[in-house]
Amino acid sequence: MSAKPIIAPSILASDFSRLGDEVRAIEGSADWVHVDVMDNHFVPNLTIGLPVVRSLREVTKIPFDVHLMITDPEQWAPGYAEAGAHNVTFHAEACENPVALAKTLRAAGAKAGLAIDRDTPVEPYLELLPYVDTVLIMTIKAGFGGQKFLPEMLDKVRDVRRRITAKDLAVRLEVDGGIAADTIAQAAEAGADAFVAGTAVYGAEDPAEAIRKLRALAVAAQASHH
């Protein structure tokens, strides 16, 4: 059984010149704020880093869900935990020893997340589930916002959900990429219980209302599935 759905709007889709206001606009409606950190190396795009995360932490109470699309997460991830991130997710493809890094993050006060990119099979990582708090399945190719949702990625979500259920693990199963009103139900039915939504929230007239709608759709899909 999936946990109560979490909606995590991605600030990648927000107006960076008004970042503080954009985060405050979802206060009270978002469960997490999804912060995409890209280094122009692991992915061909450059976004925000630790100084911005530190200053944003001052303006909102919403828990930060930091997604590190960077090489060498061992070096950088602990800083985000120390800056007050609730959850720090690093990429399986970028990390030599995910279990060790997860331990480091937990010791620094954050939950540890493992992200699996579009082209990476999930099977080799199923054994790591007991050591992490979140698994993030990319439903697009990591590195760019605004891409179209790939329904074939939901097979990975189903595989992870089966393992979580079989082992009775308290692991969040998060999906990121193209999540919107027309795709969130499929993802929830496949077993996801945390949803990163960028354009679907920040492209809406009323971001808070868009979040409530997405959550209601996820709840309904979970209910019909069980």
N, C-alpha and C positions, 0 to 999 in steps of 0.2 A: 504493500500500500504506500503510495507516494505521500509525502508530507504536504502540509498546506502550501499552496504555490507562492513563490517569491517572484515579484516583478522587479527587475533591476535595469532601469533606463540607462542607456549608454550615453555618456556625455560627449562621445565622439560625434554624435549627431546634433549637439547643441551649438549655440553661438559662443565660440571661445572668447569673444571680446566681452561677454557678459556672463562669464562662467559662474560667478557667485550667485547672480540672480537666477540663472538657469537651474542651478541645483536647488535653490530655495523654492522655486516654482513647483517642485515635486515633493517638497517636505510634507509629511502627513499622508501622502498617497503611495510613494515608492517604498519598497521594503529595503532595497539596497541601491546604491549608486554604482553603476559599472564604470570603472575607470580604465580605459584602454591605454596602456603604455607601450609605445612602439619605438624601436631604436634605429630604424632605417637600415637594419643589418639582418636581423632574423626575418623581418618583413620589410618590403620596400616602401616604408612610410615612416614618418617621424611625428610623434605627438607630444604629449606632456610627460613630465618626469616628476621626480621626488619633490622639488621645491613647490610645484603647483599643488601636488597632493597635500603637502604640509599646510599650505595656506588655505586650501579648500576645507581641510579638516576643521579649521577655525569657524567656518561660516554655517556649518550644518551638523545636525545630530544623526543624519541618516548613515547607517553603516556603509563603509566603502568596500566594494568588491573589486579588487585591483587585478587586472588581467595583464600579465607581463608577456608581451610578444617580443621578447628580447633574447639575445644570446647571453650566455653566462649569468643565468638567473641566480646561481649560488652567490655571486658577488653582490647583486643588487636587491634581491628579494627581501632580505632581512630588514633593510632600511624602511621598506614600506610597512612592514609589521610594526616596527618601532615608531613609525609616523602615525600609528593608530588605525591602520586598515583592519577591517573585520576579517576579511578573507583575502589571501594572496594566492593567485593562481599562476603557475608557471607552465611552460610547454614541455611535454614529454620529449619532444624532438630536440630540445635545447639543453636538456639536463642529463648529466652523467649518472647521478645517484638520487633519484626522486625521493626515496625513503629518507635519506639523510637530510635533504633540504626540507622535507615536510616536518621533520623533527625540529630543525632549526627554527622554522617559522612558528611552530606551536610554542616552542620555548620563548620566542620573542613576543608571544601574546596574540598571535593571529591564528585563524584557521588556515589550513593548507589545501590548495586546490591543484589538480592536475588537469591540464588542457590537452586535448587530442585534436590535431588539425585535420582538415578535410581528407587528405590523402594518406593519413596514418591509420593502419588497422588498430582496432582496440584490443584484440585478443592478448597481445603480449603484456598489456597493462592491467588486465583484470586481477592479477595476483596482488597488485599494489593497493587495491581498494581499502583494505583494513587500515592502511597507514595514512590515508588522506581524509579530508572532511568534505571535499567537493570534487566532482569530476565534471569538467566542462567539455562538451562535445561541440565542435565547430560545425554548424550547418551551412557554412560557406568556407571559402579559403581565407585564412587569417590575414589581416593586413589592410582591409579596406571596408569602409562602411557602405551601406546602400546596396549590397549584393542580394541577388535572388536566393531565397530559401531552397535548399536541396533535399527533397523528401527522402532520397535514398540514404541519407545520413541517419535516418531514424532507426535503421537496423542496428547501428552502433548503440543508440540510446536503449533499444530493447535488450541488447546483450548486457549492457551495464546494469540495467534495472533488474534483469534476471539474477545476476550475480549478487547485487545488493540484497535482494529479497531472499535468495537461497542462504546467504551468510548472515542475514538479519543485521545488516550494517546501518549505522546512522550516517549515511553519506548523502549529501545533496547532489542531485543530477541536473546539471545546468546545460542549457542550449543557447548558442549565440550565433546569430546570422539570419537575417530575413524574417525575424519573428514579428508577426503583426496579427491583426484581427483574423485574417484568413488562414494563418498557419499555426497559431498557438495551440488550437485544439488537437491537431495531429501530433504535435510534440508532446502534449500532456498525455494523450492516449498511449503514446509509445513509452511513457514512464518518466518524462522530465518533470521536475518540480521546481525549477528555477529558470527564469526566462529573461534573457537580455534583449531589450527592445530599444532600438535607436530611433530611426526615422518615424516608427509607428507612434512614438511618444513625442519626440521633439518636432516632428513635422505636423503634429496635430494643433488645431486651434487652441485646445485646452489640454495641456499635457496631463494634468491631474485626472481629468475625466477619462482620457485615453488609457491611463494606467488602471483605473477602476474597471473599465470595460475588458481590458486584457485579462485582469485577474478573474473576473466573473466567467469569462470564456474558459479559462484554464480549470476553474473549480467545476464548472458544468461538465467538461470533458472527463475530468477525473471521476466524477460521480457516475457518469454514464458507463464508464469503463469498468467500474467495480460492482 
